Amino acid sequence: MINASINTSFSWGLGRTEPRHKTAKGIMQWADVVDEVLDLLNLEKCSVMAHSAGAPYALSFANKFSHRICGDVCLLAPWIGGSEGSEFVSLCFYS
């Protein structure tokens, strides 16, 4: 048996997100939220997996807190853009 747990998070505005100004809830600020959650859960390291538009958020965390990640960052059908404010492009391939 593997001793593991899966914790998921949603981006700003879902669930019980506390009110914040729009400039305080961007992709880059998300890394600090994940860091705080890991501290609250007493987790030193974690694995990171993101799907679709969650990819930029996962990469933001990986960029700022790479020392807290064990293994590779897994992106499932990621959406990517050139900058935080750009339109995202799906990397899905259709046959």
C-alpha angles and dihedrals in degrees: 000000000000118000098221141125132200119223119184130192134192128217125258121309099029126105116351099340110161116238113271135165113265092247090057095057107058132129093267093052091053090076090066091051092054090046090053092048091051089051091050090051091047091238118148095188138015143180117247127218125166135181129209113320089008089076096085090050092051091048091050090056092044091051096050102033106027089143089067095056124090116198128352127328107248117212117190114201090335126202112217136187136182094245141003094269098041128106113267124238122209117233093205117130121214126199 
